[in-house]
């Protein structure tokens, strides 16, 4: 089996798998960390030490940021957007407008990209579109949008950045962009979706320009069912009387995570996530360089092979995460057919995000639904990449003779 769909989910790295298995059966870890007996208290202390590590690793001052354990990036993104919906950050003083109506004078503007993950675009459209808010979608990528539409950013209240786009791999220099945005508009709230970048790229919150960050565990070699939400404390009223976003829980019934997420903490998954990120951080450069070589190998092999004429790469590797490679197929050959042929050879890639596979997804302008997404992970090998190249060229060449 050759698995090249790591953007959808990754296998656990060896050290995380080992500690995860041990945590599931270790009596010191299967207690409820909220319990007042010694087992619960000891586990709570272990989790708090892990929380401190996660804050320290991204240079997030514990006096400035809270860290909340959630179940997924989707939950974290929804928590932030739901909190915005119920906050007084956006005044109800604008006239309801159609999306991308730049002439409207309302300052209740929310900026995001049309290619953001559905856990951002769907709650925005379903929850916030009912209110008197103006939505502004940057045309291609958020960096160009910010530079082009300075007036919009100056009047906006909320901006969502995606560190690495899950469909095409486009990479955003999040800290740099956040600094630029805050220099234009110091009162804006900036949320970062770092699901595809956390553990693969450095994240630095020391300057405090980013207000909240959502991460994922199982996109970087950790277990499913656990994620992180970093959120600046003064963003929800702890340190200021200014209009902020009060963080609102999605789940009720307990006081875990300072009341922001009522649910028994998934201690084994948290411990394994901690191990996975520690390993990823220690091997950051080696992982990056190795994956970049794989990405470039596919690009060069396809570009040099006559059988692959017509194939395009959506972005140059200099603008992208090497972990995701979007291959655009000429419209006369369906990417879904190529995927099925690869499936028959036990080579697994994607044609869309796993979270958007049941609906049409726009990747770049008019190029829709005919893109193969190859995504690499920490466990990907050079031999797997070589076998994929050989199989793809053969399949594509055979299909060209038919279509």
N, C-alpha and C positions, 0 to 999 in steps of 0.2 A: 504494500500500500504506500502511495505517495500522497501525502497530505499537504496541500498548498492553499489552504483556506484559513490561515491563522488569524486573519482579521475578524473572522466570525467566532473563533474560539481556539484556544491553544491547549495542548496537553500540559499537564503539570511537569515542571522541571524536576529532575530526580530528587534534589534535596528537599523541595517543597512537598513532593509526594511522600517521601519518607517521614517527614515531620507531621504531615497531615494524618497519615495512617497511625502514627504513634499517638497523636493527640486524640484520635477517636476512641482509643482503648485505654488511654492513661487516665486513672481515676482522679488525677490532679486537674484534668482538663474537662471532664464531662459534667462537672457540677454547673449550677447556674451562677454566673458571676455576680448576680444581684442578691444572692443568698447571704445571710449574715453570719453563717457558720464559717469555720476556718477554711474549708475547701473553696467556698464561694469567695471569701475575702482574698485568699491567695491568688485565685484566678483573676479576680478584679485587678489586683496589683500588677499581674503579668500583662493584662490588656492595657492598663494605663502606661506601662513602660513601652509597649509597642506603639501606643498612640504618640508618645513623646518622640520615639524614633521616627515615625512617619512625618511628624512636624519638623524635626531637626533635619531630615534628609533633604527637604525642599526649602530649607532655611526660612521656615515659617515661624515667626515669633509667637510663642504660646500665649503671650499677653495680647497679641493682635488677632490670632486666628484660633477658631475652634476646629476640631476634627471629629466628624460624625461617621460612625460605621453604618453603612447601608447595605442593601442586598445587591445593588447593580447601579451602573451609570444611569440607566433609565429612571430608576427611582430618584437618584440624586438630581438629575435634570428636572424631573417633574416637581420635586420639592421646591427648587428655586423658582421655577416658573409659576407654580401654584402660589407661592409666597408673594411673588410680584403682583399677581392678580388680586390679592387681598390686601396689598399695602397701600399707603398713601403716597408712595413715590410718584405715581402717575395721578395727576389731578384730573378730575372729571370736568375739565373745562374746554375740551376740544370737541369739534363736531366729528361724528363718525365718518371715516373716509375709506375709500377703497385702497387696497394695497398698492404701494408705489405711486400714490398721488402726491407728488412733490410740492404741489402748489398750496397744500393745506397748511395753515399757520399753526396748527396744534403742535405743542411741544411734547406731547405724549407719544414719543416715537420709540419704537423697539426695532433695533437693527440686528439682522442675522443673515445667513446665507441660505439660498434655496437648496443647496446640497448638504446642509447640516443633517445630522442623524434624525430619524423620525421621532426619537424621544425628545427632540427640541421642536421640530416643525409641527408635529401633530398637536401637542398640548398648546402651543402658541395659537394655532388656528382654531382649536376647539374651545379653549378657555378664554383667551384674551380677545379674540375677534368679536366677542359679544359686548365688549366695552368700547368706550369712546377713545380708542387708541389708534394710532397710525402705525402701520407696519411697513418697514422699509427693508426690502431684500436686495442685498448687494448683487450686482449682475453676475460676476464670475467668481471671484474669490474675495474674501473680506478685506484683504490688504489693499487691493486695487480700489475696492469700493470706498474704503476710508479715505484714501488719498484723493479720490475723484469727487467725493460728496462731503466735503468738509462742513458745509452748512448743515447738512442732515445730522452729522455727528455732534456738532456744536449744540443742537437743540434736542438731541436724543436723551432718553432717560436710562436706557438699558441696551447693552450690546452683548451678543453672544459670539465668542470666538471658538473655533475648533482647531485644536493643535495639529491634528492630522486627520484629513478627511477620510472617512472609512470606505468611500467608493473609489476615489482616484488617487489617494495618497498625498494630496496637496498639503504641504507643510507650512504652518503659520508660526512665525517667530513671536510667540504669544506675549512674552514679557516686553519685548520691544514695541509691539503693536499696542499693548495696554498702556505703556508709558506715553506713547504718542497720542492716544485717545484722551488720557487724563490731562495731558498738557493743553488739549483743545477744550476739554469739558471736565472739570475736576469733580463735578457732582454726579457723573454718570456711573451706573453700576455695570461692572464687567464680569461676566461669567465665562469660564473656560471649560469646554468639554475636552478632557485629556485622555479619553478612553483608549485611543490608538497610539498615544505617545508616551504615556506613563510607564517608566521602566525601560524605555528605549531612547529617550532624550532627556537631558537635564531639565528640571523644572526649578525655578528660583523665585520664591515669593518674598524675598528679603525686602524689596522696595515697596511692596504692598499695593501695587497698581491693580492687581487682579483681586477682585472681591470674593469670588468663590470658584472652586475647581471640583469637577467630578472626575473620578478615575474608575478604572476597571481592574479586577484581579485576573480574570480568565482570558484577557487579551494579552497577558504578559507572563504566562507560565504559572499562575496561581489558580486556586480552585474557583469554581462557580459559586455564586451565592453570597459574595462579599465584595464591597467596594468602599471607596472613601469619598466624603464630601468635606472639603476644606471651605470654611466660610469665615470671612472677616467679622469679628465680634461687633464692631461699631456699625456694621451694615444692617444690623437688626436691633439697634436701639440700646446697646449696652453702655455706650460712651458718649452719646450725643443726643440732643433734642431735635436735630435736623430730621427731615423726612427720609426715612430709611426703609429697608425691606425687612419687616419682622419675619423671621424664619418660622414658617407654619408647618407643623407635622402633618404627614399624610396618614399616619397610624396613631391610634389612641388606645389607652388602656393600661399604660404603665409609665414609669418615669425614667426608663433607660435613655442613655445619651442626652442627659439634662432635660428630658421631657420632649426632645425633638424627634425621637423615633422609638415608639413603644414596641419593643419586641426583645425576646431573650437574645443576647449577643451570640453569634455563631463563633464560639471561641476556637474550635479546631481550624475553621477556615481563616479566621483572622491570624492565627499563629502561622499557618502555611503561607498566607499572603505576605506576611512580614518576611518570611524566609525567602520567598520568590523575589521580592523587591530587593532584598539585601544582595542576593546573588546577581540579579540584573544590574544593579548599581555597580557592583565590583567588576562586572564584565562588560560595562557599557560600550567602551571603545572597540573591544575585540568583537562583540556582537555586531556592532554597526558596520565595521569594516568587512566582516565576513558576509553579511547580508547584502551590502553594497556590491560586492564582487558577484554575487548570484544575480542581482538585478541587472548589472551591466553585461553579464554573460548572456542573458536572454536577449537583451536589446541588440547586442552585437551579432549574435547568431541569426536572429530574425532579419536584421537589416542587411546582412551579407548573403542571405539565401534567396535565390530567385523565386523559390516556391512561395515565399512570404510577401511578395509584392502586394501592395495595397494595405498592409497592416500598418497601423500607426500607434504611437504611444502618446497618450493624452497630454502628458507634461514631461519636460526634460527632468532627468533625475536630480538636477541641481535644485529644482523647486519642490521636490517631493521627499517623503519618507521612503527610503529604499525598501522598507518592509512591505510596501504595497505597490504593485505594478499593474496599471490599467492598460489593457491591450484592446484597441478599437479594431473591430473586424469590418471589412467592406459589407455594405448592406445586402449584397446578393447571397451572402452566406450567414446563416443564423448562428450567433454565439451560443445559443441554447443547444443547437445540434452538435457543435464542437464539444461542449461540456458533456453531453451524453456519450459521445465517442470516447472522451477521456475517462469518463466513469467506467466504461466497459474495460478499460485497461487499469482500473483501480488507481487512477490519478484524479484527485479531487481538487477542483477549483470552483470559483463562483462566477456568476454573471451579474449579480447584484449583491447588495448588503443582505445578510440573512434576516435582518429586521425589516427589510422592505421588499422581500422576494415575491410577495403576493400582490404588489402593485407596481405600476410603471414608475420608474425612477429616472429623473433627468440627471445625467452625469456632467455634460458640458454642452451647452447650447443645444444643437439638434441631434447630438449623438446619444441616442437612448436605446437601452435594451439590446445593444449589440457590442457589448464590451465584456471581455474576459478579465476578471480580477484575479491575479496571482498574488497571494500574500504569504510571506515567509515568517518563520518563527525561530526561536532559539534552537529548536531541535532539527531544523531543516539541514540537509546535507548536500554536498556538491554532487554526489551521485544521483540524488533525487532530482536535482535541477537538470542534470544532463539527460536523464531519462525523460523528463517532461519535455525538454526541447526536441528530442528525437521523436517522441510520440506526437507532439503538436504539429511539427513540420510535416510528418507523414499524413496525419488526419487532414490538415488544411490543404495539402497538395492534392489528396484524393477528392476532397469536396469541390475544389476548384474545377476539376474535370467534369463534375456533374452540373454545377450551377453556373 
